[in-house]
Amino acid sequence: MATSLPRAIAVSETPVDSNASDFAIEMQLLVDAIYLKYHYDFRGYAAASLKRRLTTAMVRFHCRTLSQLQDKILHDPSIFPQMLDYLTVQVSEMFRDPSYFAALRRSVVPLLRTYPSLKVWVAGCSTGEEVYSLAILLREEGLLARTLIYATDINTQALAMAEAGVYDVERIAGFTENHRQSGAATSLSDYYTAAYGRAVFDKSLRQHIVFSDHSLATDSVFAEVQLISCRNVLIYFDRQLQDRAMGLFRESLCRKGFLGIGSKESMRFSVHAPGFDEFERADRIYQKRGEA
C-alpha cells in the first residue's frame, strides 16, 4: 500500500528557479570576495542593478558564470580597475536636469552668500561633469573665489578623468543647452577651449576643487559643508545603505545646510527624514533643520 511522504520532505509545490538561485548565491559570494580582497563594499547595492551590471561584465570578460568572473578578479588584479567601470555608474552630463541648477541659483545661492567661506561636497562625482557645473555656477554667482569643492567617488579612474576636465567635443552642444536652461547669463564657451575633438575646461576652476577617493558605504564624514550634491547615486543602493549615506550627509552639513539629490530619489522613507525640510520639492533640494 502506497504511503504519502511526510510534509517536511514532500516535493515543493512551488517550482524553484535554480538558475536564479545560483546566480544570487554567486553574486553574494562575488561582492563578499571583492570586499575582502580590494576593500570596495558593494554589499549594500540594489540587487537588480548589481545583477544587470555583472551580467554585462560577464560578457566583457568572456565568463559563463559569476564564479568564473570571481576567479579572474581574485587572481588577476589588473582586471579589477576595469570591473569598477561596470560596478559604478559613469553616466553624467554637465548641468543635467537644468531646473535643479536653476533652483540652486534662485533659492540656495542667496543664502550661501551669507557665509564668509563655503564648502561644497559632490558625492559620487563620477567623471566630473556635475563638479564643473557647480564650479561654473558658483563663479557666475560670484561665490567660487571663496569656495572649496570636495569631489569624491570610489572609482579612481573616473576621478582621474574628472581631474583632467577633458570631454569629447561632441558632448558640448548638449552641455551648452543645459547650461543655458539653468539660467546662466554667460556662455559655456567662456569656460573651455576646444581642439582636436576635445574640450578642456579652464584650469582655474580646478583650483577650487579637491578630488578624492571616498566610499559612502565604508568611509566617514571628513568636513563640515554648506551644500551637498549627490544625485542619481542613492537609487543604486538598498535601503540600509541609503540610510547610511543620508546619515553621513546629515552629519556633514552645517546647521541649515542644503542637500540636493536626484529627480528619482526621495528623502521620504529615510530614517533621517525628520532632520530635513523640503526646500525645493520639485527639484529634490532639502535643508537640514536647525537642531539644538
C-alpha positions as CSV (number, residue, x, y, z in Angstrom):
1,M,0.0,0.0,0.0
2,A,1.4,3.4,-1.0
3,T,2.1,5.9,1.7
4,S,2.4,9.7,1.3
5,L,5.7,11.5,2.1
6,P,5.8,13.4,5.3
7,R,5.0,17.1,4.6
8,A,8.5,18.2,5.7
9,I,10.2,16.2,2.9
10,A,7.5,16.4,0.3
11,V,8.4,17.8,-3.1
12,S,7.8,21.6,-3.2
13,E,4.5,22.6,-4.8
14,T,6.2,25.9,-6.0
15,P,8.9,25.4,-8.7
16,V,12.2,26.9,-7.8
17,D,14.3,28.7,-10.5
18,S,17.6,27.1,-9.7
19,N,19.5,29.3,-12.2
20,A,18.2,32.4,-10.5
21,S,19.1,31.0,-7.1
22,D,22.6,30.0,-8.2
23,F,23.1,33.5,-9.6
24,A,22.1,35.1,-6.4
25,I,24.4,32.9,-4.4
26,E,27.3,33.6,-6.7
27,M,26.6,37.3,-6.7
28,Q,26.7,37.4,-2.9
29,L,30.0,35.4,-2.9
30,L,31.5,37.8,-5.5
31,V,30.7,41.0,-3.7
32,D,32.0,39.5,-0.5
33,A,35.2,38.5,-2.3
34,I,35.6,42.0,-3.7
35,Y,35.2,43.5,-0.2
36,L,37.7,41.1,1.4
37,K,40.3,41.4,-1.4
38,Y,40.0,45.0,-2.5
39,H,38.1,46.7,0.3
40,Y,35.4,48.0,-2.0
41,D,31.9,47.4,-0.5
42,F,29.1,46.7,-2.9
43,R,27.2,44.5,-0.5
44,G,24.6,47.2,0.1
45,Y,23.9,47.9,-3.6
46,A,20.5,47.2,-5.0
47,A,20.4,43.6,-6.2
48,A,18.6,44.2,-9.5
49,S,21.0,47.0,-10.6
50,L,24.0,44.9,-9.5
51,K,22.7,41.9,-11.4
52,R,22.5,43.9,-14.6
53,R,26.0,45.3,-14.3
54,L,27.6,41.9,-13.5
55,T,25.8,40.3,-16.4
56,T,27.3,42.9,-18.7
57,A,30.7,42.3,-17.2
58,M,30.4,38.5,-17.7
59,V,30.1,39.2,-21.4
60,R,33.0,41.6,-21.5
61,F,35.3,39.1,-19.7
62,H,34.0,36.0,-21.5
63,C,32.7,34.3,-18.4
64,R,29.9,31.8,-18.4
65,T,29.2,32.2,-14.7
66,L,29.9,34.7,-11.9
67,S,32.1,32.1,-10.3
68,Q,34.4,32.3,-13.3
69,L,34.3,36.1,-13.1
70,Q,35.2,35.9,-9.4
71,D,38.2,33.6,-10.2
72,K,39.5,36.2,-12.7
73,I,39.0,39.1,-10.3
74,L,40.7,37.4,-7.4
75,H,43.7,36.1,-9.3
76,D,44.3,38.9,-11.8
77,P,44.4,42.2,-10.0
78,S,44.7,44.1,-13.3
79,I,41.1,43.2,-14.1
80,F,39.6,44.9,-11.1
81,P,40.0,48.5,-12.2
82,Q,38.1,47.6,-15.3
83,M,35.4,45.9,-13.2
84,L,34.9,49.2,-11.3
85,D,33.6,50.7,-14.5
86,Y,30.9,48.1,-14.5
87,L,30.1,48.3,-10.8
88,T,29.9,52.1,-10.6
89,V,27.7,54.2,-12.8
90,Q,29.6,56.6,-15.1
91,V,26.7,58.3,-16.8
92,S,26.5,62.1,-16.4
93,E,26.4,65.4,-18.2
94,M,27.0,69.0,-17.4
95,F,24.0,70.8,-15.9
96,R,22.0,67.6,-16.0
97,D,18.4,68.4,-15.1
98,P,18.8,72.2,-15.7
99,S,15.9,73.0,-13.4
100,Y,17.9,71.7,-10.4
101,F,20.7,74.2,-11.1
102,A,18.1,76.9,-11.8
103,A,16.7,76.2,-8.3
104,L,20.1,76.5,-6.8
105,R,20.6,79.9,-8.4
106,R,17.2,81.1,-7.4
107,S,16.8,79.8,-3.9
108,V,20.0,78.4,-2.5
109,V,22.7,80.8,-3.7
110,P,21.2,83.9,-1.9
111,L,21.6,82.0,1.4
112,L,25.0,80.8,0.5
113,R,26.1,84.4,0.1
114,T,25.7,84.9,3.8
115,Y,28.7,82.7,4.6
116,P,32.2,84.2,4.6
117,S,33.5,81.0,3.1
118,L,31.9,77.9,1.6
119,K,32.5,74.2,1.4
120,V,30.6,72.0,-1.1
121,W,30.6,68.2,-1.4
122,V,29.8,66.5,-4.6
123,A,29.4,62.8,-3.6
124,G,29.7,60.2,-6.3
125,C,31.2,62.7,-8.7
126,S,31.9,60.1,-11.5
127,T,33.9,61.8,-14.3
128,G,33.3,65.3,-13.0
129,E,30.5,66.8,-15.1
130,E,28.5,67.9,-12.1
131,V,31.5,69.2,-10.3
132,Y,32.4,71.6,-13.1
133,S,28.8,72.5,-13.4
134,L,28.7,73.7,-9.8
135,A,32.0,75.4,-10.1
136,I,30.8,77.3,-13.1
137,L,27.5,78.2,-11.4
138,L,29.4,79.5,-8.3
139,R,31.7,81.5,-10.5
140,E,28.8,83.1,-12.3
141,E,27.2,83.9,-9.0
142,G,30.4,85.4,-7.6
143,L,31.0,82.7,-5.0
144,L,33.7,80.4,-6.4
145,A,36.6,82.6,-5.1
146,R,35.6,81.8,-1.5
147,T,34.5,78.2,-2.1
148,L,36.2,74.8,-1.8
149,I,34.5,71.9,-3.6
150,Y,35.2,68.3,-2.5
151,A,34.6,65.9,-5.4
152,T,34.5,62.3,-4.3
153,D,34.0,58.9,-5.9
154,I,35.1,55.3,-5.3
155,N,36.4,54.9,-8.8
156,T,39.9,56.2,-9.0
157,Q,40.0,56.0,-12.8
158,A,36.8,58.2,-13.0
159,L,38.4,60.6,-10.6
160,A,41.5,60.9,-12.8
161,M,39.2,61.8,-15.7
162,A,37.3,64.3,-13.6
163,E,40.5,66.0,-12.5
164,A,41.7,66.3,-16.1
165,G,38.5,68.1,-17.1
166,V,38.6,66.9,-20.7
167,Y,35.4,65.9,-22.6
168,D,34.5,64.9,-26.2
169,V,33.6,68.0,-28.1
170,E,30.5,66.2,-29.5
171,R,29.0,66.5,-26.0
172,I,29.5,70.2,-25.7
173,A,26.3,71.2,-27.6
174,G,24.2,69.3,-25.0
175,F,26.2,70.8,-22.1
176,T,25.7,74.2,-23.6
177,E,21.9,73.9,-23.9
178,N,21.6,72.6,-20.3
179,H,23.8,75.5,-19.1
180,R,21.5,78.0,-20.9
181,Q,18.4,76.4,-19.4
182,S,19.9,76.6,-15.9
183,G,19.6,80.4,-16.0
184,A,23.1,81.2,-16.9
185,A,23.9,84.8,-18.0
186,T,27.2,83.8,-19.7
187,S,28.2,81.3,-22.4
188,L,29.6,77.9,-21.5
189,S,32.3,78.6,-24.2
190,D,33.8,81.1,-21.7
191,Y,35.0,78.1,-19.6
192,Y,36.7,75.8,-22.0
193,T,39.0,75.6,-25.0
194,A,38.4,73.1,-27.9
195,A,40.9,71.4,-30.1
196,Y,41.4,68.0,-31.8
197,G,37.9,66.9,-30.9
198,R,38.3,67.6,-27.2
199,A,37.1,70.3,-24.9
200,V,39.4,71.2,-22.0
201,F,37.8,73.1,-19.1
202,D,39.5,76.1,-17.5
203,K,42.2,75.1,-15.0
204,S,41.2,78.0,-12.8
205,L,38.0,76.1,-12.0
206,R,40.1,73.1,-10.7
207,Q,42.0,75.3,-8.3
208,H,38.9,75.3,-6.1
209,I,38.2,71.5,-6.4
210,V,39.7,68.7,-4.3
211,F,39.3,65.3,-5.9
212,S,39.4,62.4,-3.5
213,D,38.6,58.7,-3.1
214,H,35.6,58.3,-0.7
215,S,33.1,55.5,-0.2
216,L,29.6,56.2,1.1
217,A,29.5,52.5,2.1
218,T,32.5,52.4,4.4
219,D,34.1,55.9,4.9
220,S,33.2,58.6,7.4
221,V,32.5,62.3,7.4
222,F,35.6,64.4,6.6
223,A,34.4,68.1,6.7
224,E,31.6,70.4,7.6
225,V,29.9,71.7,4.4
226,Q,27.1,74.1,3.5
227,L,26.0,72.2,0.4
228,I,26.0,68.6,-0.7
229,S,25.0,67.4,-4.1
230,C,24.6,63.6,-4.5
231,R,22.4,63.0,-7.5
232,N,21.5,59.7,-9.1
233,V,23.7,57.7,-6.7
234,L,21.2,56.6,-4.0
235,I,19.0,54.8,-6.4
236,Y,21.6,52.1,-6.8
237,F,21.7,51.5,-3.0
238,D,19.5,49.3,-0.9
239,R,17.5,50.9,1.9
240,Q,20.2,50.3,4.6
241,L,23.0,51.8,2.6
242,Q,20.8,54.8,1.6
243,D,20.2,55.5,5.3
244,R,24.0,55.2,5.9
245,A,24.7,57.7,3.2
246,M,21.9,60.1,4.4
247,G,23.4,59.9,7.9
248,L,26.8,61.0,6.5
249,F,25.2,63.9,4.7
250,R,23.2,64.9,7.8
251,E,26.3,64.8,10.0
252,S,28.4,66.7,7.4
253,L,26.0,69.5,6.8
254,C,26.2,72.6,8.9
255,R,23.0,73.9,10.5
256,K,20.6,74.9,7.8
257,G,22.8,73.4,5.1
258,F,21.5,72.1,1.8
259,L,21.3,68.7,0.3
260,G,20.4,68.0,-3.4
261,I,19.5,64.5,-4.6
262,G,18.4,63.0,-7.9
263,S,15.0,63.6,-9.5
264,K,14.0,59.9,-9.0
265,E,15.3,59.8,-5.4
266,S,13.5,60.8,-2.2
267,M,14.2,61.5,1.4
268,R,10.7,60.4,2.4
269,F,11.4,56.9,3.6
270,S,14.8,57.6,5.2
271,V,15.2,57.3,9.0
272,H,16.9,60.7,8.6
273,A,13.9,62.4,7.0
274,P,12.9,64.1,10.3
275,G,16.2,66.0,10.2
276,F,15.4,67.8,6.9
277,D,12.8,70.1,5.5
278,E,11.8,70.2,1.8
279,F,13.3,73.3,0.4
280,E,12.7,73.0,-3.3
281,R,10.4,70.0,-3.5
282,A,10.2,69.6,-7.3
283,D,14.0,69.6,-7.6
284,R,14.7,67.5,-4.6
285,I,16.6,70.1,-2.6
286,Y,16.4,69.7,1.2
287,Q,17.5,71.9,4.1
288,K,18.9,70.5,7.3
289,R,16.8,71.6,10.2
290,G,18.3,73.8,12.9
291,E,18.9,71.2,15.5
292,A,19.8,72.2,19.1
